[in-house]
Amino acid sequence: MKGDTAFFDTNVLVYAFAQDDPRTEIAEGLLRAGGVVGVQMLNEFVAVATRKLAMPWKEVLEALSALRVLFPSPVPLTVETHDAALRIAGRYGYRIYDSLAIAAALEAHCKTLFSEDLHDGQAIDGLTIRNPFRRQTALSAVIRRSAPRPHFKLPPPDRSG
């Protein structure tokens, strides 16, 4: 679904699968509400999940399968997306990977880009960047959960019909 919907940067995807992180609940809620991701975000998720979360390959593939249920049509990474990202990087000073997320969100005609890494509240060509963890990030140093959270899991896609 494209239009006035949300676009999710990689960090939202990662936090949905993180354990013992106070941002997980927020990320899960955002993803369940629906939106759009890009192929680049899925690629970055694999890199972060294997390197920083130390997820076994099988779990990474299961997570990707769950994400593909939620987001069956990710925005492709094309030369046009790349060129738009270069213009965004030049104009706004973002790194190329951040600019790719912005370019993909604009390509999908999204109104909101949820990301922890970008400038909260900045508007770029009708797209507003929002940090959904802003309040939570400030509190996370103080608040620790006593019980570990299970991995965010979705049922496997129905392939019967």
Number of C-alpha atoms within 10 A of each C-alpha: 14 16 14 13 17 27 31 24 28 24 17 25 25 23 22 22 24 21 16 16 16 20 21 23 15 15 24 17 11 19 20 10 11 15 22 25 29 26 16 20 25 19 12 17 21 21 14 17 21 14 11 11 16 12 17 11 12 9 15 20 13 15 25 18 18 18 19 16 15 19 18 13 14 20 22 15 16 12 9 13 21 17 14 19 23 19 16 20 19 13 9 10 12 18 13 16 16 19 24 25 27 31 27 30 28 21 17 23 19 22 20 22 30 24 24 19 13 17 13 16 13 12 14 14 8 12 21 18 23 20 18 18 19 13 10 15 15 10 12 14 9 8 12 12 10 7 7 10 15 11 15 16 14 14 9 13 11 7 5 4 3
